[in-house]
């Protein structure tokens, strides 16, 4: 289906695409910087999903509303890598998690606003699906942090 976007929708898509590009870049950089292998894997996996979000937004920008991608990412289970002791490695990984968690909160909020601004029902459904995936990313990061004693 091909659709015409309003100027407001075009501007909002530009903002969303900028946010998704930041997400892809940050998750890839943080995957390289993480010490714990589980966290490296989590960040790399989320980076791939963020790239799918960016690709979806590009399709919408070009006038095509794709079907929402398959099911949400599987919720991983983590084993504790870090104990209660604050080590430089734990502090590094905690910082990376805190950083991407703040980014996910911002991304989810941006989608929340955009969902209300789009006229087309299918587009709103796709944006809602992406927002749920962003929230799922936040949950995975929270679970990792909780398992590793990064919340006080």
Buried (B, 14 or more C-beta within 10 A) or exposed (E): EEBEBEEEBEEBBEEBBEBBBBBBEBBBEBBEBBBBEBBBEBBBBBBEBBBBBBEBBEEBBEEEBBEBBEEBBEEEEBEEBBEEEEEEEBEBBBEBBEEBBEBBEBBBEBBBEBBEBBEBEBBBBBBBBBBBBBBBBBBBBBBBBEBBBBEE
